[in-house]
Amino acid sequence: MNTVLIKNAKIVNEGIIFEGDVLIEGEFITEIAESISHKSSNCKVIDAEGSYLIPGAIDDQVHFREPGLTHKGDIASESRAAVAGGITSFIEQPNTVPNAVTQELLEQKYQIAAEKSYANYSFMMGGTNDNLEEILKTNPRNIAGLKLFLGSSTGDMLVDSSESLEKIFSNTKLLIAVHSEDETTVKENLEKFKSQYGDDIPVKFHPEIRSVEACYKSTVKVIDLAKRTGARLHVFHISTAKELDLFTNKIPLEEKQITAEVCIHHLWFSDEDYATKGNFIKWNPAVKAASDREALWKALLDDRIDVIATDHAPHTIEEKSKQYTSAPSGGPLVQHAVVALFEAHHQGKISVEKIVEKMCHNPAKIFKIEKRGFIKEGFYADLAIVNPAKPWSVNKDNILYKCGWSPFEGTNFKSRVSHTFVNGQLVYENAKIKEIKAGQRLLFDR
């Protein structure tokens, strides 16, 4: 049996940091103590002195592009990048090709991941205007939830029928996660700018096309629907200050019926960055004003926003280099998300305990993920060791995404992930991936 002893770590769990040791036997954490002696001659010992030991991050929103879009990325390539970044579990979205909108198509993705994934995995069932029958077949024990696109994005999964939305919200017990932008508002804004610029719209206008009002109007509508029907709603990638008062911090997370997520790019970039980054920071919803970014940080820290994710969505350099209307939205982030948050910690914006709460504990709580997201005896040994004093720079040579680029290129980070464990197996060590596809299908306590 695989045995690993991590010694002298700053263990971060449930709002506390304490120095100690963690013993891994097989897939599980079997002992946590101030000091643990070597258990056997074949026990691998890792001295983590000076470094943080955190639960592996759980990314509740990624697009790994398989099947059908594997020129951009695939489950193997992007899960490798994820574990290099300390993300040990991901929930992938249904807008692959074909869209995962039937039980058969959904299960095909699980079969691919079972063979290829370095990280633990789950896949969202996709909702459309006319697949309620398939939605209701979804097993909440082994599927993360249902994804609805209320604003069009990559793929063709727009749910724009009020009648269909009402039926879905009224009938499913699944967690419903939404991309929330009002499609009519976006289309009207786009036509206004196309009449002036044609297809070559300056990307700086992206946040005016994918506007604050488009986000707010949609989010008000979907929250009202969730409240009327009693549905369990999770709003992905909140990007505006205006939306934040729609969410509460007055009740414990476990009691919330409506929860919210923010993504790394909305916490890091602002509309000032379009001048240098162009389409490479073109996301849906758009990166908006610096004032929105500051409001998102505030809501994250006061618990109106519950989760930090990536919305990892790779496209090729060639695709992103096209003119505005042809360049797809999205970008790769899983390799750099954890260290970007640690950089914010160095800047005094967030504590390490809060990073762990928002990237590890809360996704596990919201999705009711079984035995993951915490450093506890009896839990799966999904762990990352982060050295807070190991500076490095992001460049083409160390980017693991299949698309070969990162919006963080040229960024200097003070912290680095040194080790990542998935189900007790050391899959990443000192900048090297071990070719161990250790990922397992996530299960849910429902």
Disulfide bonds with the S-S distance in Angstrom:
none
